[in-house]
Amino acid sequence: MTDPLAARTLIANTIRAPDFRRATFAGVARGANPAGWVRVVVRPVELRGGRFLQFAYHDARQVRTHNVAPADAATPLDEVLAVGFSAVHLDTDAGQTDIRLSKKGKVLIGRTAAPAAPSADAAHNRTKDVPLPEGRADHLLEALGGMTPDGRVKPTMRAKFTQVNEFLKHLAHTLDDAGLRGLGRPVEILDCGSGSGHLTLAAHHYLNDILGIPARVTGVDANPHVVQKTTAAAQQLGAADARFACGRIGAFESTADVVLALHACDTATDDAIAQAVRAGARLLLSVPCCHQALNAVVKPDGVAEVLRPVLRHGILQQRTADILTDAFRALALRIAGYRTDVVEFVSPEHTARNLMIRATRGLPPGDPAFVAEYRELCRFWGVVPYIETALGDPFRRLVREESS
Ligand SMILES: C[S@@+](CC[C@H](N)C(=O)[O-])C[C@H]1O[C@@H](n2cnc3c(N)ncnc32)[C@H](O)[C@@H]1O
């Protein structure tokens, strides 16, 4: 435990030090907060004239930045400290420091040393062009219980960490196409089937703290236990604008700009797609999970009889149904007005569920060529895919009305 003055000195010295990376002030504001800041992030920036400190002030709607020379940082720092944020996180090359301000005004400090320098090969593998390289996302990993005592990603968490990084790469890659930079307000992100919250909180951290794009995230999951855990992790991170709600995907109305769904089970992926379309989301990124619904009804009947040699074998039938399900989803999104592609998400060694549907709003809905393809595919297989049910009447009018 220490006193507030010593904490101030520690923060002031840290942000001026050459190895300083980032300081995040967040959590409950217990002091005067006339500007309504929910988070302030300070990081070094190289500008003409040398090294400056950038203060990024996030309020509920937008982010404002202000660059100062390190020698002039005392005044903006004292303004931020006067807000009395309950959680301050300091990140330097040497390690990380967490400062907690309790309700009773007590100051608690915890430190984690940076992991020992990895071998050249390992370092290459870890840092090559990933949004959250190992050693830089420690605070997040700690809150999610994914870090070993010596500061590495837990072996049980490694595949998920890789998937989250790949997901964030796709998010970063599509931000401009979806017009998500410079909205003039925080980007609203909805994570459907958020589970243990790795993706939800990683997206929050990546956009707000690394890319400097203000973002609010909501994770929705039907399992109350995971919602409880992820809510606690968000609090530990001081991420006041990351929230988790318990319920079924689609049960909450949303105006999300971005909808994410990573391994939402079976038709939950369709429900996430439908939620994105209803919200008029600018971007949908979805990695489907198991595909059961069509597998139960795909049959070598009628014109599909020619595929009997394929569907005779259970594993081939399952894979056919998988491909067909995702083809229907991608086509339905095109009909709903989204530029859509289907890409490999991660290499199969990390997960067999390694296909991503990426969709950006921007096509006129109801393109007759796509509608014709959709009807023909339904006719060939003699099925109505669940995505049609999930998208409901507005979609049915686009694909069925002319033919009736
Ligand atoms: C395989 S986990 C994936 C979790 C997380 N997206 C990830 O990749 O780490 C699927 C999650 O989706 C949730 N889920 C499945 N169907 C759902 C539905 N219809 N509505 C809400 N949550 C659902 C489950 O409770 C579970 O937590």
The ligand as a MOL file (V3000), in Angstrom:
LIG
                    3D

  0  0  0     0  0            999 V3000
M  V30 BEGIN CTAB
M  V30 COUNTS 27 29 0 0 0
M  V30 BEGIN ATOM
M  V30 1 C -18.0060 -22.2430 -28.3290 0
M  V30 2 S -18.4080 -20.9260 -27.2890 0 CHG=1
M  V30 3 C -17.5330 -19.6040 -28.0400 0
M  V30 4 C -17.2910 -18.4720 -27.1110 0
M  V30 5 C -16.4740 -17.3250 -27.6590 0
M  V30 6 N -17.1200 -16.6340 -28.7580 0
M  V30 7 C -15.0980 -17.7740 -28.0320 0
M  V30 8 O -14.8530 -18.0360 -29.1990 0
M  V30 9 O -14.2770 -17.9110 -27.1330 0 CHG=-1
M  V30 10 C -20.0830 -20.5890 -27.7370 0
M  V30 11 C -20.7850 -19.6950 -26.7660 0
M  V30 12 O -22.0050 -19.3050 -27.3670 0
M  V30 13 C -23.0260 -19.3580 -26.3870 0
M  V30 14 N -24.2920 -19.5720 -27.1240 0
M  V30 15 C -24.6230 -20.6040 -27.9290 0
M  V30 16 N -25.8400 -20.4130 -28.4710 0
M  V30 17 C -26.2760 -19.2180 -28.0050 0
M  V30 18 C -27.4590 -18.4570 -28.2120 0
M  V30 19 N -28.4110 -18.8800 -29.0520 0
M  V30 20 N -27.5780 -17.2810 -27.5740 0
M  V30 21 C -26.6090 -16.8460 -26.7410 0
M  V30 22 N -25.4510 -17.5100 -26.5110 0
M  V30 23 C -25.3020 -18.6850 -27.1370 0
M  V30 24 C -22.6530 -20.4850 -25.4590 0
M  V30 25 O -23.2110 -20.3180 -24.1650 0
M  V30 26 C -21.1350 -20.3570 -25.4480 0
M  V30 27 O -20.6690 -19.5640 -24.3870 0
M  V30 END ATOM
M  V30 BEGIN BOND
M  V30 1 1 1 2
M  V30 2 1 2 3
M  V30 3 1 2 10
M  V30 4 1 3 4
M  V30 5 1 4 5
M  V30 6 1 5 6
M  V30 7 1 5 7
M  V30 8 2 7 8
M  V30 9 1 7 9
M  V30 10 1 10 11
M  V30 11 1 11 12
M  V30 12 1 11 26
M  V30 13 1 12 13
M  V30 14 1 13 14
M  V30 15 1 13 24
M  V30 16 1 14 15
M  V30 17 1 14 23
M  V30 18 2 15 16
M  V30 19 1 16 17
M  V30 20 1 17 18
M  V30 21 2 17 23
M  V30 22 1 18 19
M  V30 23 2 18 20
M  V30 24 1 20 21
M  V30 25 2 21 22
M  V30 26 1 22 23
M  V30 27 1 24 25
M  V30 28 1 24 26
M  V30 29 1 26 27
M  V30 END BOND
M  V30 END CTAB
M  END
